[in-house]
Amino acid sequence: MVVALIIIIVVILICSIKQVEEYERGILFTFGKFSKILNPGWNIVLPVVQSFKKVDVRTRAVDVPEQDAITKDNVSVRINAVIYYNIFDAGKSILAVKDYSYAVGQLAQTTMRNAVGAVTLDELLSEREKISENICKIIDEATDPWGIKVENVELKDIRLPEEMQRVIAKVAEAEREKMAVITKSIGEVEASKNLAEAAETMARTPGALHLRTLATINDISSDQSNTIIFAVPIEVLQAFGHENVSGQDIIKKITNKK
């Protein structure tokens, strides 16, 4: 009889040993009332009298389903996100909310739609990180009573209607054309300044125009199919030492030869 009693006690003790992993916490209930948090390792949980529930305290990544939202400037978009959170108080996560995972997901969806509705489309596309931080802050404050810490929220994808995509593409194309025209005009202004400076330099330097003319002829002479008509300016003759030669003198010489 004693042996049987001992065996029963041993079996009860063995059944009472519950293991909690390092990444878990145990919620112990005695007669249905919360007793304490069970730490990792072996813990005694008396059958019938006590019960416990494990809670995983590792960081979780929850994919928020794609949501339809309307921005502040009345543009319809589809947006989804991923939320990272962990449990810092296992007791609250069980006692304060029925299904904390479902609750966090629903809260994230609602907050995401509200955050998108508070900004314009341009702000949504250009300030994604700022909007993500704002969503994370709102969810974190709302889930603190549940013992949940929201670490980060990332907006994964923002989908626009095809009509809006075409409009944005046209705007981007117009902006690029605008920048191209501005860049070209700036280049023309700089080129005109350089040409004016070069003209002044040539005017002050005897023979400079002749050398420039020869350089130009040399550049275009590489293609033998070109026909070159070379107009000799007065400065060319002056460059060879005939400083007093004028246009009238040249005409007279040509007439006398005839």
C-alpha positions as CSV (number, residue, x, y, z in Angstrom):
1,M,0.0,0.0,0.0
2,V,2.8,2.4,0.9
3,V,4.6,1.5,-2.3
4,A,1.5,2.2,-4.3
5,L,1.1,5.6,-2.6
6,I,4.7,6.4,-3.2
7,I,4.3,5.5,-6.9
8,I,1.3,7.7,-7.2
9,I,3.1,10.7,-5.5
10,V,6.1,10.2,-7.9
11,V,3.8,10.1,-10.9
12,I,2.0,13.3,-9.7
13,L,5.3,15.0,-9.2
14,I,6.5,14.0,-12.6
15,C,3.3,15.2,-14.2
16,S,3.6,18.4,-12.2
17,I,7.0,19.3,-13.7
18,K,6.5,21.8,-16.6
19,Q,9.4,23.1,-18.7
20,V,9.5,26.7,-19.8
21,E,12.0,27.5,-22.6
22,E,14.4,30.4,-22.4
23,Y,12.4,32.4,-25.0
24,E,9.1,31.8,-23.1
25,R,7.4,32.9,-19.9
26,G,4.7,30.9,-18.1
27,I,1.5,32.4,-16.6
28,L,0.5,30.4,-13.5
29,F,-3.1,30.2,-12.4
30,T,-4.1,28.7,-9.0
31,F,-7.8,27.9,-8.7
32,G,-8.3,30.1,-11.8
33,K,-6.6,33.1,-10.3
34,F,-3.3,34.6,-11.6
35,S,-0.5,33.6,-9.3
36,K,2.9,34.5,-10.8
37,I,5.1,34.4,-13.9
38,L,7.1,31.2,-14.4
39,N,10.7,31.8,-15.5
40,P,12.6,29.6,-17.9
41,G,13.4,26.1,-16.5
42,W,11.5,23.4,-14.7
43,N,8.5,24.6,-12.7
44,I,6.0,22.7,-10.5
45,V,2.4,23.0,-11.6
46,L,0.1,21.0,-9.4
47,P,-2.5,19.1,-11.4
48,V,-6.2,20.1,-11.0
49,V,-5.3,22.9,-8.6
50,Q,-3.0,24.9,-10.9
51,S,-2.7,25.5,-14.6
52,F,-0.4,27.6,-16.7
53,K,-0.1,29.1,-20.2
54,K,3.1,29.7,-22.1
55,V,3.8,33.0,-23.8
56,D,6.5,33.5,-26.5
57,V,8.4,36.7,-25.7
58,R,10.6,36.8,-28.9
59,T,10.2,39.5,-31.4
60,R,7.4,38.8,-33.9
61,A,7.1,40.0,-37.5
62,V,3.4,40.4,-38.4
63,D,2.4,41.1,-42.0
64,V,-0.4,43.7,-42.1
65,P,-2.8,42.8,-45.0
66,E,-3.1,45.2,-47.9
67,Q,-5.5,48.0,-47.0
68,D,-7.5,50.5,-49.2
69,A,-7.0,54.0,-48.0
70,I,-7.6,57.6,-49.2
71,T,-5.0,60.2,-48.8
72,K,-5.6,63.8,-47.7
73,D,-5.9,65.0,-51.3
74,N,-8.5,62.3,-52.1
75,V,-6.2,59.8,-53.9
76,S,-7.1,56.1,-53.5
77,V,-4.1,53.9,-52.7
78,R,-3.5,50.4,-51.5
79,I,-0.9,50.0,-48.8
80,N,0.5,47.1,-46.7
81,A,3.1,47.0,-44.0
82,V,5.0,44.8,-41.6
83,I,5.0,45.3,-37.8
84,Y,7.7,44.1,-35.3
85,Y,6.8,43.7,-31.7
86,N,7.6,41.7,-28.6
87,I,6.0,41.1,-25.2
88,F,7.6,42.7,-22.2
89,D,4.9,41.7,-19.7
90,A,3.6,38.2,-20.2
91,G,0.9,38.6,-17.5
92,K,-0.7,41.6,-19.2
93,S,-0.6,40.0,-22.6
94,I,-2.9,37.2,-21.3
95,L,-5.0,39.0,-18.7
96,A,-5.6,42.4,-20.5
97,V,-6.5,41.2,-24.0
98,K,-8.0,38.0,-25.3
99,D,-5.9,37.5,-28.4
100,Y,-3.0,39.9,-28.5
101,S,-1.8,38.9,-31.9
102,Y,-5.2,39.5,-33.5
103,A,-5.6,42.7,-31.5
104,V,-2.3,44.1,-32.7
105,G,-3.0,43.3,-36.3
106,Q,-6.4,45.0,-36.2
107,L,-5.0,48.1,-34.5
108,A,-2.2,48.3,-37.0
109,Q,-4.7,48.2,-39.9
110,T,-6.8,50.9,-38.5
111,T,-3.8,53.1,-37.5
112,M,-2.3,52.7,-41.0
113,R,-5.5,53.8,-42.7
114,N,-5.8,56.8,-40.4
115,A,-2.1,57.8,-40.9
116,V,-2.4,57.6,-44.7
117,G,-5.6,59.7,-44.6
118,A,-3.8,62.5,-42.7
119,V,-1.1,63.1,-45.4
120,T,-1.1,63.9,-49.1
121,L,0.1,61.6,-51.8
122,D,3.4,63.5,-52.2
123,E,4.0,63.3,-48.5
124,L,3.2,59.6,-48.5
125,L,5.7,58.8,-51.3
126,S,8.5,61.1,-50.1
127,E,8.2,60.8,-46.3
128,R,7.6,57.1,-45.9
129,E,10.0,56.7,-42.9
130,K,8.4,59.6,-41.0
131,I,4.9,58.1,-41.5
132,S,6.2,54.7,-40.4
133,E,7.6,56.2,-37.2
134,N,4.3,57.9,-36.5
135,I,2.3,54.7,-37.0
136,C,4.8,52.9,-34.7
137,K,4.5,55.5,-32.0
138,I,0.6,55.4,-32.1
139,I,0.5,51.5,-31.9
140,D,3.1,51.4,-29.2
141,E,1.2,53.7,-27.0
142,A,-2.0,51.8,-27.5
143,T,-0.5,48.4,-26.8
144,D,1.4,49.4,-23.6
145,P,-1.5,48.3,-21.4
146,W,-1.3,44.9,-23.1
147,G,2.3,44.4,-22.1
148,I,3.4,44.7,-25.8
149,K,6.3,46.8,-27.1
150,V,6.1,47.8,-30.8
151,E,9.7,48.0,-32.1
152,N,9.2,49.1,-35.6
153,V,6.7,49.5,-38.5
154,E,7.7,49.4,-42.1
155,L,5.5,50.3,-45.0
156,K,6.2,47.6,-47.6
157,D,4.4,48.7,-50.7
158,I,2.2,51.6,-51.9
159,R,0.1,50.8,-55.0
160,L,-1.5,53.6,-57.0
161,P,-4.3,53.4,-59.6
162,E,-3.0,53.1,-63.2
163,E,-4.4,56.5,-64.1
164,M,-2.4,58.1,-61.2
165,Q,0.7,56.3,-62.2
166,R,0.4,57.7,-65.7
167,V,-0.1,61.2,-64.3
168,I,3.0,60.9,-62.1
169,A,5.0,59.7,-65.0
170,K,4.0,62.7,-67.1
171,V,4.9,65.0,-64.2
172,A,8.3,63.4,-63.8
173,E,8.9,63.7,-67.6
174,A,7.9,67.3,-67.5
175,E,10.3,68.0,-64.6
176,R,13.1,66.3,-66.5
177,E,12.4,68.3,-69.6
178,K,12.4,71.4,-67.5
179,M,15.8,70.6,-66.0
180,A,17.1,69.8,-69.5
181,V,16.1,73.2,-70.9
182,I,17.5,75.0,-67.8
183,T,20.8,73.1,-68.1
184,K,21.0,73.8,-71.9
185,S,20.3,77.5,-71.3
186,I,23.0,77.7,-68.6
187,G,25.4,76.0,-71.0
188,E,24.6,78.5,-73.7
189,V,25.1,81.5,-71.4
190,E,28.5,80.1,-70.3
191,A,29.4,79.4,-73.9
192,S,28.5,82.9,-75.0
193,K,30.6,84.4,-72.2
194,N,33.6,82.2,-73.2
195,L,33.1,83.2,-76.9
196,A,33.0,86.8,-76.0
197,E,36.2,86.5,-73.9
198,A,37.9,84.6,-76.8
199,A,36.9,87.3,-79.3
200,E,38.3,90.0,-77.0
201,T,41.5,88.0,-76.7
202,M,41.8,87.5,-80.5
203,A,41.1,91.2,-81.1
204,R,44.0,92.1,-78.8
205,T,46.5,89.6,-80.3
206,P,47.8,90.1,-83.8
207,G,47.5,86.9,-85.9
208,A,45.3,85.1,-83.5
209,L,42.4,85.1,-85.8
210,H,44.5,83.7,-88.6
211,L,45.7,80.8,-86.4
212,R,42.2,80.1,-85.3
213,T,41.1,80.0,-89.0
214,L,43.9,77.5,-89.8
215,A,42.9,75.3,-86.9
216,T,39.3,75.3,-88.0
217,I,40.3,74.3,-91.5
218,N,42.5,71.5,-90.1
219,D,39.5,70.2,-88.1
220,I,37.2,70.0,-91.1
221,S,39.8,68.8,-93.5
222,S,39.7,65.2,-92.1
223,D,36.6,64.5,-94.2
224,Q,37.6,64.7,-97.9
225,S,34.0,64.9,-99.1
226,N,33.7,68.4,-97.8
227,T,34.3,71.4,-100.0
228,I,36.0,74.3,-98.2
229,I,35.4,77.9,-99.3
230,F,38.1,79.9,-97.7
231,A,37.4,83.6,-97.3
232,V,40.7,85.5,-96.6
233,P,40.1,88.3,-94.2
234,I,42.2,91.5,-94.2
235,E,43.8,90.4,-90.8
236,V,45.5,87.5,-92.6
237,L,47.4,89.8,-94.8
238,Q,48.3,92.0,-91.9
239,A,49.6,89.0,-90.0
240,F,52.2,88.5,-92.8
241,G,53.6,92.0,-92.2
242,H,51.5,94.1,-94.5
243,E,50.1,96.2,-91.8
244,N,49.1,99.1,-94.1
245,V,47.1,96.9,-96.5
246,S,43.4,97.8,-96.7
247,G,40.4,96.5,-98.5
248,Q,40.7,99.3,-101.1
249,D,44.3,98.4,-101.9
250,I,43.4,94.8,-102.6
251,I,40.6,95.8,-104.9
252,K,42.9,98.2,-106.8
253,K,45.5,95.4,-107.2
254,I,43.0,93.0,-108.6
255,T,41.6,95.6,-111.0
256,N,45.1,96.5,-112.3
257,K,45.9,92.8,-112.9
258,K,42.8,92.6,-115.1
